[in-house]
Amino acid sequence: MIRSRVQLTVRYAETDMMGIVYHANYLPWFEVGRTTLMRELGLPYRKLEEAGFRLPVLEMSAKFIRPALYDDTIEIVTTLREKPLVRILLEYEALRGGELLATGTTLHAFVDRNGRPVRPPLWASQTLAKAFA
């Protein structure tokens, strides 16, 4: 299992008239968590894309437990439980001071420039194998 953590501060523009974070804004936060985890692993999106690989979202889910508010400091915890083959499933938690606010998942597929499913490049597979060793 691989886990990454990143903090962000809720911006005013991310809230609604009640001062509560609008639900769709959790998706970019999850993306920040995902790209941080990939970068920390040594698999930055830029490098994958330059090598001709993409990771489109196939499925996503989110469950909202408590509201995040303007100016809150939020921690996004991203977890990769299993070494991916063609698909990669990531889990997310949004926390404020240890209090669970939301959870989510995204399922991605490794595809080539033409959108065909492929295995990750050899260097990415080797990096993931080391991380899961």
Secondary structure by P-SEA (a helix, b strand, c coil): cbbbbbbbccccccccccccccccaaaaaaaaaaaaaaaaacccaaaaaaacccccccbbbbbbccccccccbbbbbbbbccccccbbbbbbbbbccccccccbbbbbbbcccccccccccaaaaaaaaaaac
